[in-house]
Amino acid sequence: MKHLELIKDLTLTHGPSGFEHNVKELIKNRLAGKADFSQDNLGSLICKKVGASGSPKIMIPGHMDEIGFMVNSITKQGFIKFIPLGGWYDQVLLAQKVIIKTKKGDVTGIIGSTPPHLLSEKDKNKLVEKKEMFIDVGAQSREEAEESMGILPGDPIIPDSSFHVLGEKMIMSKAIDNRIGCCLFINVLEELWGTQHPNTVYGVGTVQEEVGLRGATTSANVIMPDICLTVDVTIATDTPGLEKEEPEIKLGQGPVLTLADATVIGNRNLRNYVIDTARQEQIPLQYNTMMGGGTDGGAIHKTGPGVPTVVLSIPTRYIHSHYGVFQYDDYENALRLLLALIKGLDADTVENIKQGS
């Protein structure tokens, strides 16, 4: 698994929405000398690789932020109340370890709530909501939490997770959503280094996707791309209880082309170009619709006069929790597909995609 160390390094890096600086520095260090760097005023990192021509401009966004939390307040007894950064399901939180990033360093805590033994029979059957939860960091008072541990309102909180290979090729880690997208555009730019391609490629680590596609909006206004190939994750439906989902999205069966989600309908000509390229290169490709969510493509396709956009995703289990799981072959096939797409996106092809919309 050629790119395993990059995936490990990026997924384990701490970077919830609004606090993506550590991820940005890792990307810059990795691509030093192989891309030109700039950023928008929100902090999205733009990595530019010029090919044979300055145009067409191909944007490959992958958001740097992961879902996390923020310290909201500290009780007199020293417990931490928090708010979510991004979409968390209440049922995946209790008894999970977290890390609070403070001015004095990292503080480990555990998410707790009132024990079921002390609840009424009626309340025992209710789902515990985030507003009723707290983080126990071992402090005996608010003063200890603030002064000794350095915890302050506004400090970011991330899942305390580790990295594992399950079986032969299943990868389990936090922040797969969407450090996988960042890994893909890094590898694309590395593979293009020293080679000719008929365009200029912008790999973009966007910020604050999980709280409203914010960095996608600002970075696209800086670049004004001609084509957008959004890279993200999508929900795998190959686990118990989801057998009747259509279409079924399976790990190991190739990257996924999203035909439509809640924020963007894939450009039909660019969609056809992706399908034709995958067939020519004999790359497996799955298809889905996801009307309950969206990606950076939802903001980018509305930039300026409009940007032909598609979303390519890695099927992933258990997203928006402390761990996700994906299959490594899907990553390699997504990388192969992106490289083939870029090498074919010359001025005439891009103009045909635009004019036929």
N, C-alpha and C positions, 0 to 999 in steps of 0.2 A: 504494500500500500504506500505508494510513492509520496503522497501528500499528507500522510497521517500526522506528522509532527506539526505541520502548519495548522491543521485542523485542531489539534490538541491545544496548541499555544493560543490560538484565537478564541476558541470556545471557553477556555479557562480564564481568559482575561476579564477583569471586572469593568463593566461599562453599561449601566442602566441608562434609560432615556434622560438626556440632559447632562450626562456625566461620561461621555464617550472618549475622553482624552487619552486614556491608556490604550484603547484599541487603535486610535489614530496613530499614536507613536509607533506601535508595533507594525502597522501597515507601512508607514514611512520608512522604517528601518529595513523592512523586507524588500521594498522596491527602490531603495536608494540607488541612484545611478541608472535606473531602468524606466523612470517616468519623471515628468515634471509635475511639481506639486503646487497647488493653490487651494484656497478654501473660500466658502461663502461666509457671510457674517453670523451665521448660526453655528458654524464649526464643521460643516460637512467637508470631507477631504476629497479633493478632485485630483486624480492621478491621470495625467495626459500622456499618451503615446502616439507620436506623429508617424504616419505611414508615408506612402508615396504622395499624398495630397492632404491639405488641411481640411478638406471636406470630401465626402459627407462626414458629419460628426456622429459617431456611434456612442451612445451613453449606456453603460452597464452599471446600474445602481444596485448596491447591496447594503442594507442598513446596518450600521455599527451597533446600535443600541439593543439591549436585551430588556425584557420585562424585569422589574424590580420594585422597590418601595422607597419611601422617603420618611424620615422621622417627622412626625407631626407634633408630638408633645411628649413630655416625660412626667409621669405621675409622682406624687410626693414619695411613694414607696420605691421609686427607681425603675418602674416598668416603662417600656417604650411603646407608645401608641404610634401607628403608622398609617400612611395612605399608599395605595398602589400606584406604580408607574407602569401603565399598560394593563392589559386584560388578564386578571388572575381569576381562576375558579376557586371559590371559597373552600371547596372540599379537598383541595390538594395542599392546603397550607399548614394545618395543625401538626405540631410536633416536628416540623422541619427546621433544620439549622439555617441560619442566615449570618451574614457578615455586615456590620455597620462600618462604613468608611468614615473615620473621624480625623480631626486635625492631629491627634496623637497616634494614629495608626488604626489597624483593624480590630474590631471588637466582635467576638462571636456571641451569638444569642440563639434562643430557641423560641418558636412561636407557640404561645399557649393560650388557654381560655379556661373558663370555669370547668372543673372536672365533672363528668356525667354523674358521678355518685352524689353530687350536691344539687343536681337539677331535679325539677319536678318531672313527673312522668310525661306531661305534655311537652315540656321543653326538651326532654331527651330525644324526642323524635323530630326536632327541628334542626335544620342545617345551621351550624354556627356561622355567622356572618363576620366579615373582616372587621367591622366596626366594634365587635365584641372581643376581638383578639388583642393580644399584646405580645411584646418581645421581652423575654427574661434574659438579662445580661449578667445577672448575679449581683447587681447593685442593691444596696440596702436603703438608698435614699436618692432623691433627685440630685442632691449636691454631689454625691459620689459618682453618679452617672455623668454629670456635667463636668465636674472639676477633676476627678481622678481618671475617668475614662475618656473625657473629651467629647462626649456625645452632645450634639446640639440640634435643635430643630432645623430641618433642611438637609441633614446629612443623608447621603444615599445608602440604600440597603440592597444587597444582592443575595441570591441563593448560594449557600455553601455546598458546592457539589464537586465531584471528582470526575475523572475521565476513564472510560473502560472500553475495551473491545470485547463484545459478546460473540461467542462462537468464533467464526473465522473472519467475517467481514461486517458485522453489525457494530456500529459506533454509538456509544452512549455518553452524553455529556450535557451540560447546561448550555444555553445560549446558541444552540444549533440554529434557532431562529434569531438573528439571521447571520451569524458569523460565517455560515456556509456560503452565503452570497458574497461576503467579503473575500473568503478564500478563493472563490471561483474567479472573481475579477483580478485578484493578485496573480493567480496561475495563468490567466489569459494574457496579462501584460508580460509576464515572464516568458511565456511561449512565443509571444510576438517579438520579443527583443532580438534584434539582429536579422529579422525577416521583413519582407515587403508585404504590405497590405494596402488596398486601394482607398484608404480612409484615415481618419484620426479617431482613436479610441479613447474614451474617457471612462476609466473605472472610478466609481464614486462611492465612498463610504458615507452614507447619509446619516444624519442624526435625527432622533426623535420620531422615528417612524411609528413606534408603538403607541404614541400619544397624539397622532394626527397627521402623519406624512409631512412633517414640517420641513425637514432638511431636503426632502425630494423637491419640494416647491421652490425653495431658495436656490439650490444648486442647479436645477434645470434652468432657472432664469439667468444664471451666470453663463451656462454652456450654450443654451439655445440649440439643443441637439436636433438632428435630422431623423434619427431612429433611436428608439429606446428598447433595450433588451433587459427587462427587469429580472433579477435573480433573487429567489426567496425560497421558502419552504412551503409545502402544502400538506394537508392532513391525509395520512395513510388510513385506509379503511379496511385493512386486512387483519383486524383483531377481533376477538369474540364480541358479538353484539352488533357488529357492523357488516355482517355477511351479505345483507340484502341491499346494501348501498350500490347505486348505479351512477356512474361507472365505478367499479372497484379499483382503488388505487393501491398497488402492491409495492412493497419494498423489493428492490432488485430487478424490477421490470422496466427501468429506465426513467429519465426525467419526465416531468409532467408539463404539458402545454395547457395553461388555463385559458379556456375559451371565453369565459366571462366571470367576473366576481362583482362584489357590491360597489366597486369604484371604477371599473374599466371593462369595456368590451374589447377584446383583442382585435387589432386592425386585421381585416380579412385578408388583405394582400400579403401583409407581413406574416400572418398565420400560415398562409399557403406556402410562402417561401420557407418557413421553418419546417413544415411537413415534408415538402419536396427535398429539402437538404438532408433531413434525417433519413429519408428513404434512400437517397443517393449514397450516403455514407454508411448505410446499414446500422444506424443507431436506433435502438428501441425508444419509442416515445409513447407516453400515456397522455390521456386527455381528461380534463375535469372542468366543472363549474363549481364555484364556491360563493354562493350569494350571501353568506353570512360574514364575510370579511373582505379585506382588500390589501393592497401592497403599494409600494412607492409609485408604481405605474399609474395609479389612480390620480395622482397629482401631476406627474410628468406629462401625460398625454394631453393635458389642457394648456400646456405652456405655449405662449406666443400664438402663432397661427394653428397650433396643433402638432403633435408628434406621434407618428405611427408607432404603436407600442404593443408588445406582447409580454406575457409573464411566463418565465420558465422556472420550474420549482423542483426541489428535491423532496420526494415523499418522506414524511417524518411522522413517527408515532409520539404521542404524549406531549405535543407542543404546549407552551404556556404553563409549564410546571418546572420542578427542579431538574428534570432530565428529559431529553428527547432521544429518540433512537432512529438512525437511518442506515442504509446499506451502502457500503463504499462504492460498489460498481455504478450506482446511480450517479455518484459524484463524477467519476471518470467519464461517463457517457455524456453528462451535462457539459463538462469541459470540452470534450471532442466536438459537441454540437455547437457550442459558442464559437470556437475557433473556425469551424467550417462556415458558419453564418457570416462572421466578420470578413473572412477572406473573399466572400462573394458579394459583399455589399459595396459595389463600386457606384459611381455617380449615376450611371444609367439605370442600374437595378433599383437604387433608392428613388430615383425620379419616377420610375414605373410604379413602385409601391405607393408613392404619394398621389400620383395622378389617377390611379385606378381606385382610390378610396371612395 
